[in-house]
Amino acid sequence: MYCSIFGHELLVSKDVTHHVKEYKCKHCDFQMTTNGKGKLTPLTPKYKEINSVLESVYNKRRGKKKSDPILDY
């Protein structure tokens, strides 16, 4: 009822990449995500799968490019 009167109060629930995030309403647990154009879209099973694949590809690439220097003491 709160959301139907005042609107959803979205909080970031998951960072998929720097640009893609998943959001969850503080009051009713309604979930949204950002689509390819940067607009908010309801988080459907299709977008959950897309975000999952995007996150794994992003983390793999980030891991390859990020080199940790070896410190000798």
C-alpha positions as CSV (number, residue, x, y, z in Angstrom):
1,M,0.0,0.0,0.0
2,Y,2.8,2.4,0.8
3,C,4.4,2.1,-2.6
4,S,1.1,2.6,-4.4
5,I,0.7,6.0,-2.7
6,F,4.3,7.2,-2.4
7,G,6.2,5.1,-5.0
8,H,9.0,2.6,-4.5
9,E,12.0,3.5,-2.4
10,L,14.7,1.6,-4.3
11,L,18.0,0.6,-2.7
12,V,21.0,-1.0,-4.5
13,S,20.9,-4.7,-3.7
14,K,23.7,-5.9,-6.0
15,D,26.4,-4.3,-8.1
16,V,26.6,-6.4,-11.4
17,T,29.2,-4.0,-13.0
18,H,30.1,-0.4,-12.6
19,H,27.1,0.6,-14.8
20,V,24.6,-2.2,-14.1
21,K,23.0,-2.6,-10.7
22,E,20.1,-4.5,-9.2
23,Y,17.7,-2.6,-7.0
24,K,15.1,-3.7,-4.4
25,C,12.3,-1.6,-2.9
26,K,12.7,-1.0,0.8
27,H,9.0,-1.6,1.5
28,C,7.6,-4.2,-0.8
29,D,10.7,-6.1,-2.2
30,F,9.9,-5.1,-5.8
31,Q,13.1,-5.6,-7.8
32,M,14.4,-3.6,-10.8
33,T,17.6,-3.4,-12.8
34,T,19.2,-1.2,-15.4
35,N,18.8,-2.3,-19.0
36,G,21.2,-1.8,-21.9
37,K,20.1,1.8,-22.4
38,G,20.6,2.7,-18.7
39,K,16.9,2.8,-17.9
40,L,15.3,1.1,-14.9
41,T,13.4,-2.1,-15.9
42,P,11.6,-4.7,-13.7
43,L,13.9,-7.6,-12.8
44,T,12.4,-10.5,-14.7
45,P,14.0,-14.0,-15.0
46,K,15.4,-12.9,-18.4
47,Y,17.2,-9.9,-16.9
48,K,18.4,-12.0,-13.9
49,E,20.0,-14.4,-16.3
50,I,21.5,-11.6,-18.4
51,N,22.9,-9.9,-15.3
52,S,24.4,-13.2,-14.1
53,V,26.2,-13.9,-17.3
54,L,27.3,-10.2,-17.6
55,E,28.7,-10.3,-14.0
56,S,30.7,-13.5,-14.7
57,V,32.1,-12.1,-17.9
58,Y,32.9,-8.8,-16.2
59,N,34.7,-10.5,-13.3
60,K,36.7,-12.8,-15.6
61,R,37.9,-9.8,-17.7
62,R,38.6,-7.7,-14.6
63,G,40.6,-10.6,-13.1
64,K,42.7,-10.9,-16.2
65,K,43.5,-7.2,-16.6
66,K,44.1,-6.7,-12.9
67,S,47.6,-7.8,-12.0
68,D,48.6,-7.9,-8.4
69,P,52.2,-7.0,-7.9
70,I,54.3,-9.6,-6.0
71,L,56.0,-8.0,-3.0
72,D,59.3,-9.5,-1.9
73,Y,60.3,-8.6,1.7
